[in-house]
Amino acid sequence: MQAIADVAEAIIGAAYITGGSETALNASKALRIAVPSIDQWSDFARKALAPPPDVTTRLRPGAVEAIEEIMGHKFNRPHLLAQALVGLDSFYSWKEKTLSIHG
């Protein structure tokens, strides 16, 4: 399966280098890689503004506000901060599980 993923990645990369992001997106679709609700590259920005519903619920109440206070900065899109924090947590959780299996 990894070889197939590598070939798909190479094709999409070549499409991007040749024709930019729209061409890469079209190559992804031609390869039947699921890109739901994305018809053109600019749709990614729209989708980024709508985080998955469970992102902020996985954070402790007030977590984003506490970080804003510590940093002295008010985020225009605090849900993106929440996504980053949850993503980081998921990464470290995965890393710990992987190390415990191989360690």
N, C-alpha and C positions, 0 to 999 in steps of 0.2 A: 504493500500500500504506500510506503514511503516513496518509492520510485515514481508512482503515479502522481503523488503530491508534488514531487520535485519537478516533474515535467510540466504540470499545470502552472506552477510558480514561474518556471522559465518562460513559458508562453505568455503569461500575463506580464512579466517583466519586459519581454521583447516588445509586446504591444505598447507598453507604457513608454519605452524609450523611443519607439518609432512614431507614435501618434499622440502621446500624452494620456492623461487620466481617463478621458472619455473612451479612447480606443482600448485601454486596459479594461475598463468596465464592460465594454462590448465583447472583448475576448473572454472575460469571465462568464458572461451570459452565454456565449457560444459554446463554452465548455460545460454549460449547464450547472455552474456553481451557483448555489442559491444566494441571491442578493434580494431578499424580499423588500418590496415597496421602494426600490431604488431604480428609477428609470434613467437618471442622468447623474453625473458626479455631484452636482450641487445639492442633490437630495440628501447626501450624507450629512450636510450641515443641519438640515431640518431634523433628521433622525437623531443627531447628537443633542439636540435641545430637549428631547423627550427620553429621559432615562427609563430603564426598566422599573416597573412599579415597586419592586422589592429592594431597590438599592438603598434608599434612605431609611427604610424600616429596619435594615440590618445594622445601622449605626445606633449608638446610644443617643437618646434624645439630647439635643443641645450640642452634639459633637461638632457640627459645622460652625456653629456660633462661637464655640470655645476656641476653635482654631483661628477664626477670623479675629477674635479678640487678642489672642497671643501674637498673631502676625501684624495686628494693627491695620488690617486691610479687609474691606467688605467686598466679597466676590459678587460679580454681576450674575454669574450662573453657578450658584452654590451646589446644584445637583451634580455638576461635573466634578467638583471637589469630592463630593460624596462617592461618585463612581470611582475616582482615583483611590480613595481610601479603602473602599471595599475591594477593589482590584488588588491592591497591595496586600491586604489581609489574606485574600485568596491565594496570592502568589506564595506568601510565607507559609501558609497552611499546607500548600502543595509541596513546597520545598521540605518542610519538616517531615511530612509523610514519606516522601521519596527517600530522604536521608535515613529514616528509621527502617525502611524496607531494605535498603542497600548497606546499612551501616553496621 
